[in-house]
């Protein structure tokens, strides 16, 4: 069989034709890694794996299942992404765990999206079986991409309350797919999703509670034409890279069929890994892990030559005038925050809560998140009433009355019905609000669930006190009573600051601070902002880096780049109002002239608008009476990534020279109060880093941090950077963590040393990093760092020679011998000028090795002799031994 197969493959190679190879192992042999199959060569040694052969299209076939359902779905390529990330299994928070995969997937479809057939990606905010079913019922998709933890025969998705939901294949097919609404391809990004269930000691399937078939094969049996699944645990970097290339092929190929796409993705990733050009980890050969299962021929997912369907966005909720409702049908991110809000509002969160207070800096996305929450609640037939900005008990009760009245009219109740009359009565301002609220609680709040949204609630606050108080005592009393007697209703407030209510009723609200967007979330936002979307990827990243993940700042920047024609009308209006306050009487004309196409100027203006918009000056004034607060804010502003409480304390604490095993720091009194004050004003945002409350991290909005640093004395900023560098180096030395975390934190220390002007320390840390990168084989990254360091150093210094020498070694390892020779000769010239005889000996030795590797043995001999001569003069016996060794080879 092997000979016949080899002959058939040889003929395909001769003809330059693809060679489709279907594997159909028996059930008991299916778990074996058939993707590693090789043909014997004439010399008896195995050839390269068939799965990596350039002509072979290898897949697993399952026959005997009947005709393959044909469900044509028009283009463009449509991908539904379901991310199962239960909080209990996640040690860094789902957005951080899944951010890279989401970002790479968006990168993969980007080339097609900017062509005439843009790909469409929808990411579900809830990784539940029901959410998948609802999405498939509303829209047809070519690919269902499920990324989650998994095991043999099971996927670990999310329950509605965020807990793990272990789903076996039969239940998944029955509850996720609708008759006639399946998908042509299912991609299971979890590990071991192609294997059967685990076996007990007696050889029978272990209870889960019953024997579980292979998830992939079961999907085929239920009618799915093609399934990509993993046969063993797979690393996140590999799964992410493979998925990105798989989708890129499907998005741009002339014949977008899953077999060709997976074959090309598998081969290209492995080629890059072997060449050392694979981004991230390249030490694991995982090419045999993914498998494609087909129940029939691999058909194109769509015809690129036929007209594409226009995909309509989902409907928007109708809220009060002034409530900012973005077209967020493609809402990405805020998954944890949205889940927490829904848990409280639907009664599945903490007991006794009457609602949620979303607070954070202006423009961070509180209203957008609220709108997305309301969209979900509307699907559950909950009533939604909303008010915006400054309000009163009369306004609130009138809006609630209108909401109930509309619901009763929809139900067909007559005007004479007492419930309709009571709904009208709620809006009567001539009746005391206390009386009307009593009617509301007695007749309505225990009935159909109601959600009351109070948006931009800061308009109802007055300054003063440790926590903002309401300007209207009646409004405060109304909300206090509502918080104590919510019935089946819930409150949702968006506000820049925390609030206080009488009798501590604000404690009945679950306070949730909203931080900045991640870069993956920002990428999705950019798709809806044409000015930013038109930028090159490098400029998009620069915009994110300089502005930060602040939605309103990005919207301001978008308006500037497009000359004032905003995607969202309220954004342009806010900018025009800000310009008028600056004395610009015709803001429309200015917006058309200013910064159009000029990224640098536009960034500066966007930051200015954002800082003005969040009233940073007024926020900073509130810190004047809080000890350590200004120093702590400055210190927090120099960090580029979220830090724990130790990182904050390092900025204001007194360092100890000999601390022993503990933290080398004395935390001053008032530290906790300063952290609380910064948090209450939204200047310091807590970041959910894990499921444990003890592992809270803190971050300052990027553009706020930049504004703080610009206002601070240069000496103080440099000292804050020095403290930050010492903090990261302490973590690397003392904290138990992975080597990858060590290097990431050394990069941070390097940044802070450089920002503080401590070049020698930055160079020292760079040497440590390069040593580890060299061990990992990340030579290009190490080369980049070496070249960067050379721009910091004097042209003819000893340290310069060290990094030039390292560049020579890296070039030599890459096989770039001519380049390596040039680097070593430059090092030799510096060492000769400096009289560094030991360095000269080392350079001669490396020159000899390069010559030997190039086959120039006589030249190599001369270099080794020069090295030996100097080592003998210096009495360097180790160097002498190395020279003798090379001379003897």
C-alpha positions, 0 to 999 in steps of 0.5 A: 500500500505504501508503494502504491501510495508513493507512486500515485503521489509521484505522478501527482507531483509530476503533473503539478496536481493536488493529491487528495488523501482521505484517511478513514481509520476504524473507531478504535484506531481513530485517536492515533496521529494519522496526520504524522503519516510518512512514506518510506524512502528508497534508502529506508528512512522516512520521508517528510510527513504527508500532511506537510507535502506541498501536493497533498491535501490530507483529511479524515473522512467519515462515510456511511452517514448519508448525503451531505446536507447542502446549505448554500450561504451567499458571500461574503465570508461570514464567521460567527465566533463563540468564546466560552470563557467561564470565570471559574476556569480563567486566571487572567479574565476572559478578555485578556485570555482571548484578546490575542485570538480575536485580534489575529482573527480580525487581522486575518480577514482584514485584506478581504474586508478592504477588497470588494468582498469584505468578510463579516465577523460577529463575536458573541458576547456570551459563550453560551449554547443559547447565544449560538442558537439565537445568532444562527437563527437570526443570520446564516454563517459559513463558519462557527468558530468555537474557542474554549477549554475542551476535553475529549468529547466535551466543550467547556462553554459558559452558563448564563451566570458565567459558570462553566457549562460542560457540553457534550456533542449530542446536546450541542447539536440539539440545542445550538443548531436549528433544522435547516440553519446549520453551518458548512464548517465548525471550527473547534479551537479547544484542545482534544475536541476530535477525540472520544471520551476518556476510558475507565480502568476496565476499558469502558468509557468513563462517566461524564455521565455517559460515554462521549463520542468524539465531538468532531465525528458526532457533529458530522453525524448530525449533518455538519459537512466539515469540522476542524478539531484538535486531537491533543492539547494545543498551545494558544499561540499555535491555535491562534496562528493557525486560525488566522491563516486558515481564515485569511485563506477562506477570505481571499482565495478564489476557491474558498474551501476548508480543505485547501485553507487548512492544508495551506495554513498548516504548512505555512505555519510549520515552515515559518516555525522551522525558519525561526520567523514564527511570531511568538513561541516557535519551540513546539512542532504542533502541525499534526494536532489539527485535523479536518473531518469531512463527511463528503467532498470539500466544497467552496463555502461561497461563490466569489463571482456571485453577488454578495448579500448585504448583511443588515445590523440588528435593530437598536433599542429606543431610549430617551433622547440624549442617551448615546446609543451606538450602532453596537450590533457588532459590540465587542469586548466588555464581556466580563462587565456585561456579564456582571451587570446582567447578573445583577439586573436579572437577579442571578448576581449578588442578593439584595442588589437593586441595580448597578452603578456604572462609573468611570471617566467621560467617554469610556463607554458607559452608555454603549455598554448600557445600551448593549445590556438593554438590548439583551434585556429587551430580548427577554421582554423586559420593560425599559424606561430611560432618562438622560442627564439632569432629571427629577422625580416627576420626570422619572415617574412620567417616563416610567408611566409612559413605558407601562402605558405603551406595554399595556397598549401593546397588550390591547388593554382598553382605556378604561382598564385600571392599569392604563389609568394608573400608568397615566396617573404616574405622570401627573406632576400635580400629585406628590411624587411620594404618593405616585411612587407608592402606587408604583410599588403596590401595583407595578414593580412586582409585576413585569420586570422593569429596568430604569436607566439613568444615563449621564447621572453626573448632571444631577450631582454637586461638588463637595464631600468625599463622595458626590451628593445629589443636587435634588434632595427629592431625587435622592429620596426617590432613588433611596426608596426605590433601592430599598423597594425595587420589587422585580425592577432594577436600576442602571445608572451611568455616572462619572463618579460614585454617588451617595444616597440617604441612609446609605441606600447607594450600597444597594447598587452594585458599583462597577468601574469601567476601564479602557478598551483593549486593543482588540476591542479598539480594532473592532471600534475602528471598523465603524470609524472610517477616518481611523479605519483608512489608516495603515495598521501601524498608524492604527496601533500608534493611534491606540498607543497614544490615545489609549482605549478611550472610545470618545477620544478615538471618535474625536480623532476620527472626526479630525482625520475626516475633516469634521464629518463624524460617524456619530453625530453627537461626537461632532457636536461635542467637538464643535461646542468645545471649539466654540468655548475656545473662541472659534466661532465657525467650528464646522469650517475649522474642522474641515481645515484642521488636521485633515490627514495629519495624524500627529496634529490630529492625535494632539487635538484629540487628546486635548478634547478628551482631557477637556471633556473629562474635566481633568483639571477639576478632578485633579483639584479634588486631590488637593486635600488627600495625602499622597494622591498627587504623587500616587497618580504621577507614579501610576501614570508612568506604568504602561501595563496594569500593576498590583498594589505593590506597584502602586505602593512602590511609587510612594513608599520608602525602600529598604536596602536589606529587606530579607525575604519580604517586600523591600518597602515601607508603605506610608500611612494614607496609601489606601485612602489615596488609592480609594480617592483616585478610584472614586474619581475614575483616575485609577481604574481597577482591572479584573486580572483573575477571579480572585479579589486579591489579584486586582490590578490598577491602570490609569487611562493612557491619555490621562496619564500623558496629560498628568506627565506633561503637567509634572516636573521632569525630575519627578517624572524621572524618579517615578520611572526609576521606582517603576523600574525597581518594582519590575526588577523586584518582581522578576527576582522574587515572584514565582512566575513563568519565564515568559512573564519575567521577560515581559516585565524586564521589558517594562523595567527596560522602558522605565530605565530608558525613560529615566535617563539611566542608559547603563541600567537599560543596557544591562536589562537588555543584555538579560533579555537578549540572552533569553531570546537567544535561548528561545531562538527569537533571534530577530527580536534580539537583533532588533533590541541590539540595534536599538541599544546601539542608538543609545551608546557612543559609537566607539565604546566597549558596550557598543562592541558587546552589542555589535558582537551579539549582532554577529552571533545572531547573524551567524546563527541565521546563516548570514555569514557575510553579515556576521563577518562585517559585524565581527570586523567592526567589533575588532576595530573598536577593540583595537582602538580601545586596546581590548586584547581579550576582546580582540581574541574573541573577535578573531575566534568568531571570525575563524568560526565564520570562515570555517562554516563557509568552507574557507579553512585556510582563512579560518586557520589564520584567525584561530592562530591570532586568537591563540597568540593573544590568549597565550599572552594574556594567560587565558587558558580557557581561550587557549583551549577553545583555539586549540579545539578549533585548530584540531577540527 
